[in-house]
Amino acid sequence: MSQPLSSSRRQFVRATASAGALASIGAPVFAQGAPMVFKWANNIPLTHPSNVRVKEAADAIRAASNGRVDIQIFPNNQLGGDTDMLSQVRSGAIDIFPLSGLILQTLVPLAGINGLAFAFKDYATVWQAMDGELGAFVREAIGKTGLHSFDRILDNGFRNITTSTKPIANAADLQGFKIRVPVSPLWTSMFKAFGAAPTGINFSEVYSALQTKVVEGQENPLAIIEIAKLYEVQKYVSMTGHMWDGQWILANGKRWNSTPADVQALITKHVTDAVIKQREDIRQLNLGLETSLKAKGMVFNTPDPKSFRDTLAKAGFYTEWRGKFGDEAMAKLEKYSGKLG
């Protein structure tokens, strides 16, 4: 015969039942105790749309969890350059870190595939590929290295070449040209195929390298050229659009896997919302950036991409990377890009 429940036990049972009901319908249930703090680091200025939208997501997560989940943002290389922060997210010193697939390529070779020169003709093609089969294939490879990758990739834009000395009108203008590239095998390979002299430099050091003439030029999306004030140390913008680049949002695998499922769901929801808004922000920003940069003294030209493509094909660039990425990966890319090389 069962004993009657005491008042305190009845309250406990009711509370437990309520918590179970909430969990069953997907509402997060946060235990009392110290907040779960996540360190989110990146390499871009605080005013960049990526940081603006991530801060909104962090605020929304904090509010929805009643302060139990706190994402702290460290922008603008505060915690080191790209390669250093990649090491930190792998070790667990940083919890979440967005990184270009082409820099992540030093750890996950397949991650650079979106950067193959002239693979994507427009944004519609980019998002079909990166939110579709190609992106899923890359995320699977990332997962094998002990990192968790969020489903949606941030937009870092189509990249264009800037110089302090001359406009780049065709591939021949890159012969012997001293250009900064990110620390990535694909970037270095591409500009060597053009006959240029690429130097791998972390973004935190780009401005000073241009200012001191260690390199003559660099390549980045217009948004980065504007926000990082590269117009102060560069004169010409050649709208080559030679590659599209994005940032995978990476989390330390052990930290992520030890995070309760309801917290994972909450973070994922708001991070995904932030990425979609960031993509639209970049699209809108790009519409007015040429005018803005011209007003700051930059001179624009739009080269015909044919000479660049032909030069890469003759140099064996596409053949080399087809061998490195493999036939399966290239088939997934060319489903969206068409035949390359």
C-alpha positions as a Python dict, from the first residue, in 0.01 Angstrom:
ca = {
    (1, 'M'): (0, 0, 0),
    (2, 'S'): (154, 333, -107),
    (3, 'Q'): (223, 611, 141),
    (4, 'P'): (63, 956, 85),
    (5, 'L'): (293, 1210, -73),
    (6, 'S'): (422, 1492, 146),
    (7, 'S'): (365, 1849, 28),
    (8, 'S'): (731, 1896, -72),
    (9, 'R'): (736, 1564, -261),
    (10, 'R'): (415, 1658, -445),
    (11, 'Q'): (576, 1986, -554),
    (12, 'F'): (886, 1802, -674),
    (13, 'V'): (681, 1552, -875),
    (14, 'R'): (474, 1829, -1033),
    (15, 'A'): (789, 2027, -1119),
    (16, 'T'): (955, 1721, -1270),
    (17, 'A'): (647, 1640, -1475),
    (18, 'S'): (627, 1997, -1602),
    (19, 'A'): (993, 1991, -1702),
    (20, 'G'): (941, 1663, -1886),
    (21, 'A'): (642, 1805, -2069),
    (22, 'L'): (839, 2110, -2179),
    (23, 'A'): (1128, 1895, -2296),
    (24, 'S'): (895, 1673, -2493),
    (25, 'I'): (766, 1967, -2698),
    (26, 'G'): (1115, 2100, -2762),
    (27, 'A'): (1121, 2392, -2517),
    (28, 'P'): (1462, 2431, -2353),
    (29, 'V'): (1483, 2343, -1984),
    (30, 'F'): (1782, 2504, -1814),
    (31, 'A'): (1915, 2374, -1487),
    (32, 'Q'): (2017, 2617, -1217),
    (33, 'G'): (2386, 2680, -1164),
    (34, 'A'): (2666, 2867, -1334),
    (35, 'P'): (2589, 2994, -1689),
    (36, 'M'): (2721, 2797, -1984),
    (37, 'V'): (2974, 3034, -2140),
    (38, 'F'): (3089, 2995, -2500),
    (39, 'K'): (3382, 3195, -2641),
    (40, 'W'): (3314, 3299, -3003),
    (41, 'A'): (3622, 3447, -3175),
    (42, 'N'): (3671, 3580, -3528),
    (43, 'N'): (3903, 3781, -3750),
    (44, 'I'): (3673, 4065, -3860),
    (45, 'P'): (3596, 4415, -3725),
    (46, 'L'): (3310, 4460, -3480),
    (47, 'T'): (3106, 4661, -3732),
    (48, 'H'): (3105, 4388, -4000),
    (49, 'P'): (2756, 4239, -4059),
    (50, 'S'): (2881, 3900, -3935),
    (51, 'N'): (2956, 4042, -3591),
    (52, 'V'): (2643, 4257, -3582),
    (53, 'R'): (2421, 3955, -3651),
    (54, 'V'): (2614, 3719, -3420),
    (55, 'K'): (2576, 3969, -3136),
    (56, 'E'): (2201, 3976, -3201),
    (57, 'A'): (2198, 3596, -3190),
    (58, 'A'): (2398, 3592, -2866),
    (59, 'D'): (2156, 3841, -2707),
    (60, 'A'): (1856, 3634, -2820),
    (61, 'I'): (2012, 3312, -2684),
    (62, 'R'): (2088, 3479, -2351),
    (63, 'A'): (1730, 3606, -2324),
    (64, 'A'): (1567, 3278, -2430),
    (65, 'S'): (1775, 3085, -2177),
    (66, 'N'): (1715, 3332, -1894),
    (67, 'G'): (2086, 3407, -1887),
    (68, 'R'): (2195, 3043, -1862),
    (69, 'V'): (2369, 3042, -2202),
    (70, 'D'): (2618, 3323, -2260),
    (71, 'I'): (2802, 3356, -2592),
    (72, 'Q'): (3090, 3600, -2554),
    (73, 'I'): (3224, 3750, -2878),
    (74, 'F'): (3593, 3832, -2936),
    (75, 'P'): (3615, 4012, -3274),
    (76, 'N'): (3895, 4151, -3489),
    (77, 'N'): (4170, 3898, -3411),
    (78, 'Q'): (4163, 3973, -3036),
    (79, 'L'): (4254, 3610, -2966),
    (80, 'G'): (4508, 3571, -3248),
    (81, 'G'): (4535, 3528, -3624),
    (82, 'D'): (4341, 3270, -3825),
    (83, 'T'): (4588, 2983, -3792),
    (84, 'D'): (4630, 3047, -3419),
    (85, 'M'): (4254, 3060, -3358),
    (86, 'L'): (4205, 2740, -3557),
    (87, 'S'): (4449, 2570, -3318),
    (88, 'Q'): (4261, 2717, -3023),
    (89, 'V'): (3920, 2594, -3137),
    (90, 'R'): (4070, 2248, -3186),
    (91, 'S'): (4221, 2250, -2835),
    (92, 'G'): (3908, 2394, -2672),
    (93, 'A'): (4057, 2732, -2575),
    (94, 'I'): (3797, 2884, -2812),
    (95, 'D'): (3451, 2727, -2839),
    (96, 'I'): (3323, 2868, -3170),
    (97, 'F'): (3519, 3018, -3459),
    (98, 'P'): (3406, 3109, -3815),
    (99, 'L'): (3679, 3040, -4071),
    (100, 'S'): (3719, 3053, -4446),
    (101, 'G'): (3704, 2708, -4601),
    (102, 'L'): (4023, 2789, -4788),
    (103, 'I'): (4217, 2843, -4464),
    (104, 'L'): (4046, 2545, -4301),
    (105, 'Q'): (4186, 2356, -4602),
    (106, 'T'): (4518, 2328, -4415),
    (107, 'L'): (4336, 2087, -4180),
    (108, 'V'): (4048, 1964, -4400),
    (109, 'P'): (4175, 1960, -4762),
    (110, 'L'): (3824, 1932, -4909),
    (111, 'A'): (3711, 2252, -4735),
    (112, 'G'): (3879, 2468, -5000),
    (113, 'I'): (3672, 2336, -5289),
    (114, 'N'): (3434, 2633, -5297),
    (115, 'G'): (3733, 2855, -5376),
    (116, 'L'): (3823, 2700, -5710),
    (117, 'A'): (3866, 2995, -5944),
    (118, 'F'): (3554, 3105, -6132),
    (119, 'A'): (3349, 2807, -6005),
    (120, 'F'): (3038, 3013, -5923),
    (121, 'K'): (2878, 3259, -6161),
    (122, 'D'): (2643, 3419, -5907),
    (123, 'Y'): (2500, 3396, -5556),
    (124, 'A'): (2207, 3177, -5658),
    (125, 'T'): (2457, 2910, -5764),
    (126, 'V'): (2665, 2957, -5448),
    (127, 'W'): (2373, 2894, -5211),
    (128, 'Q'): (2239, 2600, -5411),
    (129, 'A'): (2580, 2435, -5376),
    (130, 'M'): (2677, 2531, -5022),
    (131, 'D'): (2331, 2471, -4870),
    (132, 'G'): (2298, 2156, -5081),
    (133, 'E'): (2501, 1847, -5164),
    (134, 'L'): (2841, 2015, -5187),
    (135, 'G'): (2810, 2180, -4846),
    (136, 'A'): (2690, 1859, -4684),
    (137, 'F'): (2988, 1672, -4831),
    (138, 'V'): (3231, 1930, -4690),
    (139, 'R'): (3066, 1930, -4345),
    (140, 'E'): (3101, 1553, -4331),
    (141, 'A'): (3476, 1589, -4391),
    (142, 'I'): (3503, 1862, -4125),
    (143, 'G'): (3327, 1639, -3872),
    (144, 'K'): (3598, 1373, -3909),
    (145, 'T'): (3857, 1615, -3761),
    (146, 'G'): (3682, 1661, -3426),
    (147, 'L'): (3511, 1988, -3518),
    (148, 'H'): (3138, 2051, -3539),
    (149, 'S'): (3027, 2263, -3835),
    (150, 'F'): (2696, 2449, -3834),
    (151, 'D'): (2472, 2380, -4133),
    (152, 'R'): (2486, 2725, -4292),
    (153, 'I'): (2801, 2904, -4410),
    (154, 'L'): (2849, 3280, -4368),
    (155, 'D'): (2897, 3490, -4681),
    (156, 'N'): (3239, 3645, -4724),
    (157, 'G'): (3170, 3747, -5081),
    (158, 'F'): (3321, 3730, -5428),
    (159, 'R'): (3684, 3839, -5415),
    (160, 'N'): (3849, 4114, -5620),
    (161, 'I'): (4211, 4227, -5655),
    (162, 'T'): (4334, 4560, -5520),
    (163, 'T'): (4674, 4715, -5590),
    (164, 'S'): (4878, 5021, -5504),
    (165, 'T'): (5060, 5033, -5836),
    (166, 'K'): (4837, 4954, -6136),
    (167, 'P'): (4498, 4813, -6237),
    (168, 'I'): (4487, 4444, -6328),
    (169, 'A'): (4332, 4429, -6675),
    (170, 'N'): (4420, 4070, -6769),
    (171, 'A'): (4615, 3769, -6647),
    (172, 'A'): (4941, 3900, -6793),
    (173, 'D'): (4929, 4192, -6548),
    (174, 'L'): (4978, 3945, -6263),
    (175, 'Q'): (5319, 3827, -6388),
    (176, 'G'): (5565, 3886, -6103),
    (177, 'F'): (5302, 4076, -5903),
    (178, 'K'): (5364, 4068, -5526),
    (179, 'I'): (5025, 3986, -5376),
    (180, 'R'): (4914, 3894, -5026),
    (181, 'V'): (4706, 3581, -5004),
    (182, 'P'): (4557, 3407, -4699),
    (183, 'V'): (4758, 3118, -4559),
    (184, 'S'): (4601, 2857, -4787),
    (185, 'P'): (4738, 2613, -5046),
    (186, 'L'): (4467, 2688, -5304),
    (187, 'W'): (4521, 3064, -5302),
    (188, 'T'): (4895, 3021, -5334),
    (189, 'S'): (4853, 2767, -5615),
    (190, 'M'): (4613, 2990, -5809),
    (191, 'F'): (4832, 3300, -5807),
    (192, 'K'): (5144, 3099, -5887),
    (193, 'A'): (4956, 2966, -6190),
    (194, 'F'): (4906, 3329, -6295),
    (195, 'G'): (5282, 3385, -6263),
    (196, 'A'): (5238, 3614, -5962),
    (197, 'A'): (5446, 3611, -5642),
    (198, 'P'): (5194, 3526, -5365),
    (199, 'T'): (5285, 3566, -4998),
    (200, 'G'): (5073, 3399, -4727),
    (201, 'I'): (4988, 3654, -4457),
    (202, 'N'): (4721, 3635, -4186),
    (203, 'F'): (4452, 3901, -4220),
    (204, 'S'): (4556, 4067, -3893),
    (205, 'E'): (4880, 4174, -4067),
    (206, 'V'): (4743, 4272, -4410),
    (207, 'Y'): (4711, 4647, -4358),
    (208, 'S'): (5068, 4686, -4235),
    (209, 'A'): (5204, 4461, -4513),
    (210, 'L'): (5038, 4685, -4773),
    (211, 'Q'): (5140, 5004, -4595),
    (212, 'T'): (5507, 4902, -4578),
    (213, 'K'): (5503, 4769, -4939),
    (214, 'V'): (5594, 4414, -4836),
    (215, 'V'): (5331, 4333, -5100),
    (216, 'E'): (5183, 4546, -5379),
    (217, 'G'): (4829, 4419, -5353),
    (218, 'Q'): (4578, 4181, -5204),
    (219, 'E'): (4237, 4032, -5287),
    (220, 'N'): (3918, 4045, -5081),
    (221, 'P'): (3546, 4112, -5108),
    (222, 'L'): (3447, 4480, -5127),
    (223, 'A'): (3295, 4469, -4778),
    (224, 'I'): (3630, 4374, -4626),
    (225, 'I'): (3814, 4637, -4833),
    (226, 'E'): (3575, 4900, -4695),
    (227, 'I'): (3551, 4791, -4332),
    (228, 'A'): (3925, 4722, -4292),
    (229, 'K'): (4003, 5061, -4455),
    (230, 'L'): (4229, 4907, -4716),
    (231, 'Y'): (4144, 5204, -4938),
    (232, 'E'): (4395, 5397, -4727),
    (233, 'V'): (4682, 5183, -4859),
    (234, 'Q'): (4546, 5071, -5201),
    (235, 'K'): (4450, 5268, -5512),
    (236, 'Y'): (4300, 5030, -5771),
    (237, 'V'): (4018, 4774, -5751),
    (238, 'S'): (4001, 4520, -6034),
    (239, 'M'): (3663, 4346, -6023),
    (240, 'T'): (3790, 4000, -6111),
    (241, 'G'): (3537, 3809, -5896),
    (242, 'H'): (3787, 3525, -5923),
    (243, 'M'): (3647, 3318, -5636),
    (244, 'W'): (3366, 3306, -5384),
    (245, 'D'): (3457, 3259, -5022),
    (246, 'G'): (3253, 3189, -4710),
    (247, 'Q'): (3318, 3113, -4345),
    (248, 'W'): (3220, 2782, -4190),
    (249, 'I'): (3109, 2828, -3829),
    (250, 'L'): (3316, 2574, -3638),
    (251, 'A'): (3274, 2455, -3280),
    (252, 'N'): (3508, 2246, -3068),
    (253, 'G'): (3367, 1896, -3109),
    (254, 'K'): (3405, 1781, -2747),
    (255, 'R'): (3245, 2098, -2611),
    (256, 'W'): (2960, 2080, -2858),
    (257, 'N'): (2893, 1710, -2802),
    (258, 'S'): (2886, 1762, -2425),
    (259, 'T'): (2633, 2046, -2457),
    (260, 'P'): (2273, 1943, -2376),
    (261, 'A'): (2058, 1881, -2683),
    (262, 'D'): (1812, 2160, -2599),
    (263, 'V'): (2099, 2410, -2573),
    (264, 'Q'): (2243, 2285, -2903),
    (265, 'A'): (1902, 2338, -3063),
    (266, 'L'): (1868, 2688, -2920),
    (267, 'I'): (2215, 2796, -3035),
    (268, 'T'): (2170, 2635, -3379),
    (269, 'K'): (1835, 2809, -3436),
    (270, 'H'): (1965, 3156, -3360),
    (271, 'V'): (2298, 3106, -3539),
    (272, 'T'): (2112, 2991, -3851),
    (273, 'D'): (1885, 3296, -3834),
    (274, 'A'): (2193, 3518, -3799),
    (275, 'V'): (2361, 3362, -4105),
    (276, 'I'): (2055, 3416, -4326),
    (277, 'K'): (2033, 3781, -4217),
    (278, 'Q'): (2410, 3826, -4264),
    (279, 'R'): (2389, 3700, -4622),
    (280, 'E'): (2124, 3961, -4704),
    (281, 'D'): (2327, 4230, -4525),
    (282, 'I'): (2630, 4153, -4742),
    (283, 'R'): (2415, 4159, -5057),
    (284, 'Q'): (2277, 4500, -4967),
    (285, 'L'): (2616, 4631, -4861),
    (286, 'N'): (2778, 4529, -5189),
    (287, 'L'): (2519, 4728, -5387),
    (288, 'G'): (2658, 5058, -5258),
    (289, 'L'): (3022, 4976, -5192),
    (290, 'E'): (3163, 5061, -5534),
    (291, 'T'): (3022, 5413, -5506),
    (292, 'S'): (3151, 5446, -5150),
    (293, 'L'): (3502, 5326, -5234),
    (294, 'K'): (3521, 5551, -5542),
    (295, 'A'): (3437, 5844, -5317),
    (296, 'K'): (3737, 5745, -5103),
    (297, 'G'): (3965, 5766, -5407),
    (298, 'M'): (3973, 5411, -5539),
    (299, 'V'): (3974, 5351, -5914),
    (300, 'F'): (3769, 5058, -6050),
    (301, 'N'): (3800, 4845, -6362),
    (302, 'T'): (3621, 4525, -6469),
    (303, 'P'): (3846, 4281, -6657),
    (304, 'D'): (3723, 4011, -6894),
    (305, 'P'): (3762, 3683, -6701),
    (306, 'K'): (3854, 3483, -7013),
    (307, 'S'): (4228, 3549, -7001),
    (308, 'F'): (4239, 3446, -6635),
    (309, 'R'): (4048, 3122, -6696),
    (310, 'D'): (4257, 3036, -7001),
    (311, 'T'): (4581, 3099, -6812),
    (312, 'L'): (4474, 2874, -6524),
    (313, 'A'): (4368, 2596, -6760),
    (314, 'K'): (4698, 2610, -6953),
    (315, 'A'): (4896, 2606, -6628),
    (316, 'G'): (4719, 2287, -6520),
    (317, 'F'): (4552, 2451, -6220),
    (318, 'Y'): (4218, 2274, -6258),
    (319, 'T'): (4381, 1940, -6336),
    (320, 'E'): (4598, 1968, -6025),
    (321, 'W'): (4304, 2042, -5794),
    (322, 'R'): (4082, 1780, -5953),
    (323, 'G'): (4347, 1532, -5847),
    (324, 'K'): (4364, 1672, -5494),
    (325, 'F'): (3990, 1702, -5428),
    (326, 'G'): (3902, 1377, -5602),
    (327, 'D'): (3645, 1286, -5866),
    (328, 'E'): (3353, 1251, -5622),
    (329, 'A'): (3400, 1599, -5476),
    (330, 'M'): (3454, 1758, -5817),
    (331, 'A'): (3138, 1593, -5949),
    (332, 'K'): (2942, 1749, -5665),
    (333, 'L'): (3093, 2092, -5739),
    (334, 'E'): (3044, 2068, -6115),
    (335, 'K'): (2678, 1978, -6061),
    (336, 'Y'): (2644, 2349, -5980),
    (337, 'S'): (2942, 2514, -6153),
    (338, 'G'): (2948, 2327, -6482),
    (339, 'K'): (3270, 2173, -6617),
    (340, 'L'): (3588, 2340, -6487),
    (341, 'G'): (3918, 2341, -6675),
}
